[in-house]
């Protein structure tokens, strides 16, 4: 019977209750983790999103430039066809 009790004790999970001081330390650690998460989110919002916005703006400028060049070429082609006549 003693051997069975020892085997059961080894496999059983022992639940230990934390003291009030340990709980306070755990809460402060969690608060610190939350502050770090907020700081990371702030860094993403302020820094990374700004760089992404700059990249998108430069892509928009390139697209507008290509659109203007293509539009100009289309106008030139249409003008030449009107002047020479469609043969």
N, CA, C and O atoms as a GROMACS GRO file, in nm:
protein
  348
    1UNK      N    1   0.082  -0.118   0.000
    1UNK     CA    2   0.000   0.000   0.000
    1UNK      C    3   0.087   0.125   0.000
    1UNK      O    4   0.054   0.223  -0.066
    2UNK      N    5   0.196   0.123   0.072
    2UNK     CA    6   0.288   0.237   0.080
    2UNK      C    7   0.350   0.265  -0.057
    2UNK      O    8   0.368   0.381  -0.094
    3UNK      N    9   0.384   0.161  -0.131
    3UNK     CA   10   0.445   0.178  -0.262
    3UNK      C   11   0.343   0.240  -0.358
    3UNK      O   12   0.380   0.328  -0.437
    4UNK      N   13   0.221   0.199  -0.354
    4UNK     CA   14   0.118   0.256  -0.439
    4UNK      C   15   0.096   0.404  -0.408
    4UNK      O   16   0.075   0.483  -0.500
    5UNK      N   17   0.101   0.441  -0.282
    5UNK     CA   18   0.083   0.580  -0.242
    5UNK      C   19   0.197   0.666  -0.296
    5UNK      O   20   0.173   0.777  -0.344
    6UNK      N   21   0.319   0.616  -0.289
    6UNK     CA   22   0.435   0.691  -0.339
    6UNK      C   23   0.424   0.708  -0.490
    6UNK      O   24   0.454   0.816  -0.542
    7UNK      N   25   0.382   0.605  -0.562
    7UNK     CA   26   0.368   0.614  -0.707
    7UNK      C   27   0.260   0.716  -0.742
    7UNK      O   28   0.278   0.795  -0.835
    8UNK      N   29   0.150   0.715  -0.673
    8UNK     CA   30   0.044   0.810  -0.698
    8UNK      C   31   0.091   0.951  -0.668
    8UNK      O   32   0.057   1.043  -0.743
    9UNK      N   33   0.167   0.972  -0.563
    9UNK     CA   34   0.219   1.104  -0.526
    9UNK      C   35   0.315   1.156  -0.634
    9UNK      O   36   0.318   1.276  -0.659
   10UNK      N   37   0.392   1.069  -0.696
   10UNK     CA   38   0.486   1.113  -0.799
   10UNK      C   39   0.413   1.159  -0.925
   10UNK      O   40   0.458   1.252  -0.991
   11UNK      N   41   0.303   1.096  -0.957
   11UNK     CA   42   0.231   1.129  -1.078
   11UNK      C   43   0.124   1.235  -1.058
   11UNK      O   44   0.072   1.291  -1.154
   12UNK      N   45   0.091   1.263  -0.935
   12UNK     CA   46  -0.012   1.363  -0.909
   12UNK      C   47   0.049   1.502  -0.919
   12UNK      O   48   0.164   1.524  -0.881
   13UNK      N   49  -0.029   1.594  -0.970
   13UNK     CA   50   0.018   1.733  -0.978
   13UNK      C   51  -0.011   1.800  -0.845
   13UNK      O   52  -0.124   1.798  -0.794
   14UNK      N   53   0.091   1.858  -0.790
   14UNK     CA   54   0.074   1.926  -0.663
   14UNK      C   55   0.045   2.072  -0.692
   14UNK      O   56   0.126   2.140  -0.755
   15UNK      N   57  -0.069   2.119  -0.648
   15UNK     CA   58  -0.110   2.257  -0.670
   15UNK      C   59  -0.065   2.338  -0.550
   15UNK      O   60  -0.107   2.313  -0.437
   16UNK      N   61   0.020   2.435  -0.576
   16UNK     CA   62   0.067   2.520  -0.467
   16UNK      C   63   0.000   2.656  -0.481
   16UNK      O   64  -0.005   2.714  -0.589
   17UNK      N   65  -0.050   2.704  -0.373
   17UNK     CA   66  -0.111   2.836  -0.372
   17UNK      C   67  -0.002   2.940  -0.352
   17UNK      O   68   0.087   2.924  -0.269
   18UNK      N   69  -0.010   3.046  -0.428
   18UNK     CA   70   0.090   3.150  -0.418
   18UNK      C   71   0.052   3.247  -0.308
   18UNK      O   72  -0.066   3.270  -0.280
   19UNK      N   73   0.154   3.302  -0.249
   19UNK     CA   74   0.127   3.400  -0.143
   19UNK      C   75   0.088   3.533  -0.207
   19UNK      O   76   0.102   3.553  -0.327
   20UNK      N   77   0.038   3.622  -0.124
   20UNK     CA   78  -0.004   3.753  -0.172
   20UNK      C   79   0.113   3.827  -0.235
   20UNK      O   80   0.096   3.895  -0.336
   21UNK      N   81   0.230   3.814  -0.178
   21UNK     CA   82   0.351   3.881  -0.230
   21UNK      C   83   0.388   3.824  -0.367
   21UNK      O   84   0.425   3.898  -0.458
   22UNK      N   85   0.379   3.692  -0.381
   22UNK     CA   86   0.411   3.630  -0.510
   22UNK      C   87   0.311   3.674  -0.617
   22UNK      O   88   0.349   3.698  -0.732
   23UNK      N   89   0.184   3.684  -0.579
   23UNK     CA   90   0.082   3.731  -0.673
   23UNK      C   91   0.108   3.874  -0.716
   23UNK      O   92   0.090   3.908  -0.833
   24UNK      N   93   0.149   3.959  -0.623
   24UNK     CA   94   0.181   4.098  -0.655
   24UNK      C   95   0.297   4.106  -0.753
   24UNK      O   96   0.294   4.184  -0.847
   25UNK      N   97   0.398   4.024  -0.730
   25UNK     CA   98   0.514   4.021  -0.822
   25UNK      C   99   0.469   3.974  -0.960
   25UNK      O  100   0.512   4.030  -1.061
   26UNK      N  101   0.384   3.873  -0.964
   26UNK     CA  102   0.335   3.822  -1.092
   26UNK      C  103   0.253   3.928  -1.166
   26UNK      O  104   0.267   3.943  -1.287
   27UNK      N  105   0.169   4.000  -1.094
   27UNK     CA  106   0.089   4.107  -1.154
   27UNK      C  107   0.178   4.217  -1.210
   27UNK      O  108   0.153   4.266  -1.320
   28UNK      N  109   0.280   4.255  -1.136
   28UNK     CA  110   0.372   4.359  -1.184
   28UNK      C  111   0.448   4.313  -1.307
   28UNK      O  112   0.474   4.393  -1.397
   29UNK      N  113   0.483   4.183  -1.312
   29UNK     CA  114   0.551   4.131  -1.431
   29UNK      C  115   0.458   4.137  -1.552
   29UNK      O  116   0.501   4.172  -1.662
   30UNK      N  117   0.332   4.103  -1.532
   30UNK     CA  118   0.234   4.108  -1.641
   30UNK      C  119   0.213   4.252  -1.686
   30UNK      O  120   0.202   4.279  -1.806
   31UNK      N  121   0.206   4.345  -1.592
   31UNK     CA  122   0.193   4.486  -1.627
   31UNK      C  123   0.312   4.533  -1.710
   31UNK      O  124   0.295   4.609  -1.805
   32UNK      N  125   0.431   4.489  -1.674
   32UNK     CA  126   0.551   4.523  -1.751
   32UNK      C  127   0.545   4.469  -1.892
   32UNK      O  128   0.583   4.536  -1.988
   33UNK      N  129   0.496   4.344  -1.904
   33UNK     CA  130   0.480   4.284  -2.037
   33UNK      C  131   0.381   4.363  -2.122
   33UNK      O  132   0.404   4.385  -2.241
   34UNK      N  133   0.272   4.407  -2.060
   34UNK     CA  134   0.171   4.485  -2.131
   34UNK      C  135   0.230   4.618  -2.177
   34UNK      O  136   0.203   4.663  -2.288
   35UNK      N  137   0.311   4.681  -2.092
   35UNK     CA  138   0.375   4.808  -2.131
   35UNK      C  139   0.468   4.787  -2.250
   35UNK      O  140   0.474   4.871  -2.339
   36UNK      N  141   0.542   4.675  -2.251
   36UNK     CA  142   0.631   4.646  -2.364
   36UNK      C  143   0.551   4.623  -2.492
   36UNK      O  144   0.593   4.666  -2.600
   37UNK      N  145   0.438   4.556  -2.481
   37UNK     CA  146   0.353   4.534  -2.598
   37UNK      C  147   0.301   4.668  -2.651
   37UNK      O  148   0.300   4.691  -2.772
   38UNK      N  149   0.257   4.755  -2.560
   38UNK     CA  150   0.209   4.887  -2.603
   38UNK      C  151   0.321   4.966  -2.670
   38UNK      O  152   0.297   5.036  -2.768
   39UNK      N  153   0.442   4.956  -2.618
   39UNK     CA  154   0.556   5.028  -2.677
   39UNK      C  155   0.585   4.974  -2.817
   39UNK      O  156   0.615   5.052  -2.908
   40UNK      N  157   0.576   4.842  -2.834
   40UNK     CA  158   0.599   4.783  -2.967
   40UNK      C  159   0.494   4.829  -3.066
   40UNK      O  160   0.526   4.861  -3.180
   41UNK      N  161   0.368   4.833  -3.023
   41UNK     CA  162   0.261   4.879  -3.110
   41UNK      C  163   0.282   5.025  -3.147
   41UNK      O  164   0.260   5.064  -3.262
   42UNK      N  165   0.324   5.105  -3.052
   42UNK     CA  166   0.349   5.247  -3.079
   42UNK      C  167   0.462   5.264  -3.180
   42UNK      O  168   0.455   5.349  -3.268
   43UNK      N  169   0.567   5.182  -3.166
   43UNK     CA  170   0.680   5.188  -3.260
   43UNK      C  171   0.634   5.152  -3.400
   43UNK      O  172   0.674   5.216  -3.497
   44UNK      N  173   0.549   5.050  -3.410
   44UNK     CA  174   0.497   5.010  -3.542
   44UNK      C  175   0.415   5.123  -3.601
   44UNK      O  176   0.430   5.156  -3.719
   45UNK      N  177   0.327   5.182  -3.520
   45UNK     CA  178   0.241   5.290  -3.570
   45UNK      C  179   0.322   5.411  -3.613
   45UNK      O  180   0.294   5.469  -3.718
   46UNK      N  181   0.419   5.450  -3.536
   46UNK     CA  182   0.493   5.574  -3.562
   46UNK      C  183   0.600   5.556  -3.670
   46UNK      O  184   0.618   5.644  -3.754
   47UNK      N  185   0.670   5.444  -3.667
   47UNK     CA  186   0.787   5.429  -3.752
   47UNK      C  187   0.756   5.347  -3.878
   47UNK      O  188   0.771   5.396  -3.990
   48UNK      N  189   0.714   5.224  -3.860
   48UNK     CA  190   0.697   5.135  -3.974
   48UNK      C  191   0.585   5.181  -4.066
   48UNK      O  192   0.599   5.176  -4.188
   49UNK      N  193   0.475   5.224  -4.010
   49UNK     CA  194   0.365   5.269  -4.095
   49UNK      C  195   0.404   5.393  -4.174
   49UNK      O  196   0.358   5.412  -4.286
   50UNK      N  197   0.487   5.476  -4.116
   50UNK     CA  198   0.535   5.597  -4.187
   50UNK      C  199   0.618   5.557  -4.309
   50UNK      O  200   0.603   5.615  -4.416
   51UNK      N  201   0.705   5.457  -4.291
   51UNK     CA  202   0.788   5.412  -4.403
   51UNK      C  203   0.702   5.346  -4.511
   51UNK      O  204   0.727   5.365  -4.630
   52UNK      N  205   0.603   5.270  -4.472
   52UNK     CA  206   0.514   5.208  -4.569
   52UNK      C  207   0.437   5.315  -4.645
   52UNK      O  208   0.421   5.305  -4.767
   53UNK      N  209   0.390   5.417  -4.574
   53UNK     CA  210   0.319   5.528  -4.639
   53UNK      C  211   0.409   5.599  -4.740
   53UNK      O  212   0.364   5.633  -4.849
   54UNK      N  213   0.535   5.622  -4.704
   54UNK     CA  214   0.629   5.685  -4.797
   54UNK      C  215   0.649   5.599  -4.922
   54UNK      O  216   0.653   5.652  -5.033
   55UNK      N  217   0.661   5.467  -4.904
   55UNK     CA  218   0.678   5.377  -5.019
   55UNK      C  219   0.556   5.381  -5.109
   55UNK      O  220   0.570   5.384  -5.232
   56UNK      N  221   0.438   5.380  -5.051
   56UNK     CA  222   0.315   5.385  -5.131
   56UNK      C  223   0.306   5.516  -5.208
   56UNK      O  224   0.266   5.517  -5.324
   57UNK      N  225   0.343   5.627  -5.144
   57UNK     CA  226   0.340   5.757  -5.212
   57UNK      C  227   0.437   5.760  -5.330
   57UNK      O  228   0.405   5.816  -5.435
   58UNK      N  229   0.555   5.700  -5.314
   58UNK     CA  230   0.650   5.699  -5.426
   58UNK      C  231   0.598   5.611  -5.540
   58UNK      O  232   0.617   5.643  -5.657
   59UNK      N  233   0.532   5.500  -5.506
   59UNK     CA  234   0.473   5.415  -5.610
   59UNK      C  235   0.362   5.490  -5.684
   59UNK      O  236   0.351   5.479  -5.806
   60UNK      N  237   0.281   5.566  -5.610
   60UNK     CA  238   0.174   5.646  -5.674
   60UNK      C  239   0.233   5.747  -5.771
   60UNK      O  240   0.180   5.767  -5.880
   61UNK      N  241   0.343   5.812  -5.732
   61UNK     CA  242   0.407   5.909  -5.821
   61UNK      C  243   0.455   5.842  -5.949
   61UNK      O  244   0.439   5.897  -6.058
   62UNK      N  245   0.514   5.724  -5.936
   62UNK     CA  246   0.562   5.652  -6.054
   62UNK      C  247   0.444   5.615  -6.144
   62UNK      O  248   0.451   5.629  -6.266
   63UNK      N  249   0.336   5.566  -6.084
   63UNK     CA  250   0.219   5.529  -6.164
   63UNK      C  251   0.159   5.649  -6.236
   63UNK      O  252   0.120   5.638  -6.352
   64UNK      N  253   0.151   5.763  -6.170
   64UNK     CA  254   0.100   5.884  -6.236
   64UNK      C  255   0.189   5.925  -6.352
   64UNK      O  256   0.141   5.967  -6.457
   65UNK      N  257   0.320   5.914  -6.332
   65UNK     CA  258   0.414   5.949  -6.439
   65UNK      C  259   0.394   5.858  -6.560
   65UNK      O  260   0.388   5.905  -6.673
   66UNK      N  261   0.382   5.727  -6.534
   66UNK     CA  262   0.360   5.632  -6.644
   66UNK      C  263   0.226   5.661  -6.712
   66UNK      O  264   0.217   5.654  -6.834
   67UNK      N  265   0.124   5.692  -6.635
   67UNK     CA  266  -0.008   5.721  -6.692
   67UNK      C  267  -0.004   5.845  -6.779
   67UNK      O  268  -0.065   5.848  -6.886
   68UNK      N  269   0.067   5.949  -6.735
   68UNK     CA  270   0.076   6.072  -6.813
   68UNK      C  271   0.152   6.046  -6.943
   68UNK      O  272   0.112   6.094  -7.049
   69UNK      N  273   0.261   5.970  -6.936
   69UNK     CA  274   0.339   5.940  -7.056
   69UNK      C  275   0.254   5.857  -7.154
   69UNK      O  276   0.252   5.884  -7.274
   70UNK      N  277   0.184   5.755  -7.102
   70UNK     CA  278   0.100   5.672  -7.189
   70UNK      C  279  -0.014   5.755  -7.248
   70UNK      O  280  -0.048   5.739  -7.366
   71UNK      N  281  -0.074   5.841  -7.168
   71UNK     CA  282  -0.181   5.927  -7.219
   71UNK      C  283  -0.132   6.021  -7.327
   71UNK      O  284  -0.199   6.041  -7.428
   72UNK      N  285  -0.015   6.078  -7.307
   72UNK     CA  286   0.045   6.167  -7.406
   72UNK      C  287   0.071   6.091  -7.537
   72UNK      O  288   0.043   6.143  -7.646
   73UNK      N  289   0.124   5.972  -7.526
   73UNK     CA  290   0.150   5.891  -7.646
   73UNK      C  291   0.020   5.859  -7.719
   73UNK      O  292   0.016   5.861  -7.842
   74UNK      N  293  -0.086   5.830  -7.645
   74UNK     CA  294  -0.215   5.803  -7.710
   74UNK      C  295  -0.268   5.926  -7.783
   74UNK      O  296  -0.321   5.916  -7.893
   75UNK      N  297  -0.252   6.043  -7.720
   75UNK     CA  298  -0.296   6.167  -7.785
   75UNK      C  299  -0.217   6.191  -7.913
   75UNK      O  300  -0.273   6.231  -8.015
   76UNK      N  301  -0.086   6.167  -7.908
   76UNK     CA  302  -0.002   6.185  -8.027
   76UNK      C  303  -0.046   6.090  -8.138
   76UNK      O  304  -0.056   6.131  -8.254
   77UNK      N  305  -0.071   5.965  -8.104
   77UNK     CA  306  -0.114   5.867  -8.205
   77UNK      C  307  -0.247   5.908  -8.265
   77UNK      O  308  -0.264   5.904  -8.387
   78UNK      N  309  -0.342   5.948  -8.183
   78UNK     CA  310  -0.474   5.990  -8.233
   78UNK      C  311  -0.460   6.113  -8.322
   78UNK      O  312  -0.526   6.122  -8.425
   79UNK      N  313  -0.377   6.210  -8.282
   79UNK     CA  314  -0.356   6.331  -8.362
   79UNK      C  315  -0.296   6.296  -8.498
   79UNK      O  316  -0.340   6.348  -8.600
   80UNK      N  317  -0.197   6.208  -8.499
   80UNK     CA  318  -0.132   6.169  -8.625
   80UNK      C  319  -0.233   6.097  -8.716
   80UNK      O  320  -0.233   6.117  -8.838
   81UNK      N  321  -0.317   6.014  -8.657
   81UNK     CA  322  -0.415   5.944  -8.738
   81UNK      C  323  -0.517   6.043  -8.797
   81UNK      O  324  -0.560   6.026  -8.911
   82UNK      N  325  -0.554   6.144  -8.721
   82UNK     CA  326  -0.650   6.244  -8.771
   82UNK      C  327  -0.587   6.332  -8.878
   82UNK      O  328  -0.652   6.366  -8.977
   83UNK      N  329  -0.460   6.368  -8.859
   83UNK     CA  330  -0.394   6.454  -8.957
   83UNK      C  331  -0.373   6.378  -9.087
   83UNK      O  332  -0.404   6.430  -9.194
   84UNK      N  333  -0.321   6.259  -9.081
   84UNK     CA  334  -0.290   6.182  -9.203
   84UNK      C  335  -0.414   6.113  -9.258
   84UNK      O  336  -0.418   6.072  -9.374
   85UNK      N  337  -0.512   6.102  -9.177
   85UNK     CA  338  -0.631   6.031  -9.221
   85UNK      C  339  -0.616   5.882  -9.201
   85UNK      O  340  -0.505   5.829  -9.212
   86UNK      N  341  -0.722   5.816  -9.171
   86UNK     CA  342  -0.716   5.673  -9.148
   86UNK      C  343  -0.719   5.607  -9.285
   86UNK      O  344  -0.819   5.615  -9.357
   87UNK      N  345  -0.610   5.542  -9.320
   87UNK     CA  346  -0.599   5.483  -9.456
   87UNK      C  347  -0.631   5.337  -9.455
   87UNK      O  348  -0.626   5.272  -9.560
   0.00000   0.00000   0.00000
